């Protein structure tokens, strides 16, 4: 505990922010690899392991005499997980499949037209639901465009059922660059 009393707060700050950065980078790396971006994931792994070595080495040096390092490390690990998942959500890598279910009729045709006018490729399928005829609209889009697609649908039908699923790969079709 002498480190803390001797002004060694910089060590704790390094451990805290270094571990947060390392875990956030690890989260992004895992997401990239899961979405098929192996090269980008491998490149990021270099930064991740360098951060891990520096931070973990700092914690392990004298941790028996300075348990605060371990506590800071653990708290930073939790914060890094939160930050990494938040960053991944904002970066929105990859593709998704969107299903929209609305009552069949003029309103569904307007939604399909509005989606197409906003550069979404829409496939329409007629079906039957619990309360009658339904239109099922299928789209494969970039994850970054999810809020835009939802906004277009909700503008016409607040009660529309919208289902979003992660998609690893789409071959063919129309996805804007």
ABEGO torsion letter per residue (X at the ends): XAAAAAGAAAAAAAAAAAAAAAAAAAAAAAAAAAAGBAAAAAAAAAAAAAAAAAAAAAAABGAAABAAAAAAAAAAAAAAAAAAAAAAAAAGBEBBBBBBBBBBEAAAAAAAAAAAAAGBBBBBBBBBBAAEBBBBBBBBBBAAAAAAAAAAAAAABAABBBBBBBBABBBEEBBBX
